[in-house]
Each structure stands twice: as structure tokens, then as C-alpha cells.
Amino acid sequence: MTTWSCPACGREFGKRQAHVCAPALSVDAYFRERPPVEREIFEVVREHLQSLGPVIVEPVGVGILFKGKRTFVELRPRAKWVALSFGLNRRAEHPRITRTTKTNTGRTYHGVRITSPADIDDAVREWLTESYFELAG
């Protein structure tokens, strides 16, 4: 995967693009004061996505971005769960999907509430895989 790194902040992107120019955190720094279950959820998601191919993992203040040519998966902490969002080139219908946002590019971003690593089940893995192959490459 060819990437572009911003010379000012050092963040990596799948292509040169406008962005909020602020350095990313290290994974360890991001999780230093977060509940352990958030790191456990992250590790399951990261392991799955990295099994598919190259992925840029970028911890920022609001959460963790998983990127290829574009951001295709995000983990964002909430008070009682971690919000997992992923983009697809279609709208998926499933009781676990709690939020959808359609973009002007035809993509739909979906939200799922994750409370433990066990919530990253076969259905979630299938969505993450689909998102990776549709949007990361």
C-alpha cells in the first residue's frame, strides 16, 4: 500500500489529503488511562484487519482510525461501550447495527455498540472484511 505522510504532523494517509494536522498518539499512549476492555476490543479488531492485509492504525484523541486509502473502520469510546463504525458500499440491515449514515459517495457508514471482545463475532468480522476490501484498497 502506498501512503503519504504529512510532513508537519507525521500522520499517514492512503493519499495526499486535507486533514486536521495533529500528531497521532502511540497505541500505548492512547490506552494508558483507558479501561482495559477497550484495549482488548482494539486488539481483536486490529488482529482481524491485519490478517486481511496492510492497515494503517492511527490512535487520535477521539478514538482509533483504521485506514487504507481512506478511513474505513473506527473505534470510538463511549461511556458504556465502544462505538465501532465501518463503511460499506451498501446499507446493511441487522439488529446489531444501531446507526447508519449515507454519504454523497454512495457509501454507508454503520455503527455497532461493542461492550466486550466477544461482541466481535462472525457477523462483525464479515462487515469488517467487506469494508476492508471495498474501502481500504
N, C-alpha and C positions, 0 to 999 in steps of 0.2 A: 504494500500500500504506500503510495507516495503521499507525503504530508508536507504541510507548510508550517513553520514555526514563526510566531510573531517575534521580531527582533526586540521589541520593547518589553513584553511580559513573559516570553518563552513558552506560551501555550501552543499546543499542536492542533492543527486542523487538517481536514482532508483536502482543503483547497484554500487559497488566499481569500479572506473574507473580513468584513467588518465585524467587530466584536467589542465587548466591554473589556478593556485592556487592564486586566488584573491578574497577577500570577496565580496559578493553581497551587493547591496545597499538596503535600505528600499524603499518601494513603494513611500512614501512621499519624501524621499531624491532624488530619481530618477526624480520625476516630479517637484521638487521645481522650477527649472528655465526653464521648458519646456512649450510650448504653451498649454493652457487649452484643446484644441481639442484632443491632444494626450492622455491626461488622460481620456477624455470621451470615446475615442475609446477603450482604455485599459479596462475600466470598463465594456463595453458591451461584449468584448471578454472574460474577466475573469468571468463575471456572467454566460455566456453561458457554458464555460468549467467547472466551478464548479458545475453547475446544473447536469452535467453528472457523476460526481464522484470526488475523490480526485485528486488534481493537485498541483504540486509544482510551485509557481510563483517566478521567480528569476530575479529581475532587476540587470543588469550589465551595464557596461559603454556603450556598443554598442546597447543595447535595452533590451527587456524583453523576457525571455525564459519561456515557459510553459512546464513542464516536468512531466513525469511519470517514467517509466523505462528508458526512453530516452527523449531528447528534441523532441517534436512533433509539436509545434507551436512557432513562434517567431514574435514579433513586433519590427521593427527597424525604427527609424525616418529618414526621408529624408527631403530635402529642402521644397518640396511641397506636400508630402504625407507621410503616414506611410506604410512601406512595411510589409505586413502580409505574412508570409510563413508557410506552413503546409505540412506535409509528408503524402503520401498515398501509399498503396501497388499497385498502378496502376497509369497510366498517365491520368489525367482528361483533357478534352478538353472543353474550354469555352472562349468566347470573353474577359471575365474579367481577365483571367489568363495571366499575362504578362511575366512570366518566369517559366521554368521548368528545374530541374536538376535531372538526374537519377543517383542513387548511385550504387555501386557494390553489394549492398544487395538486389537489386530489387525494392527498394523504389524510389519514385519520389517526390521531393520537388517542390512545386508550389508557385508562388508569385502573389499576388494581391495588387494593389495600393488602399489604403484606405484614403479618404480625410475627412470623417465625420463619426460619429456613424451610420448614415443611410446607409452607404455602407456595414455594417454588416447585409446583407439581408438574405433571406431564403437560397439562394444558398451557401453563405459563411458559414452560420450556418451548413448546411448539410456537407460541406467539413470538418469543424472543428469537427463535431460529428464523422464522419468517421475516421479522423485522431486520435481522442482520443481513439476510440475503437480498432483501428488497432495497434497503436504505443505506447500509454501511459501505457496500462495494461500489 
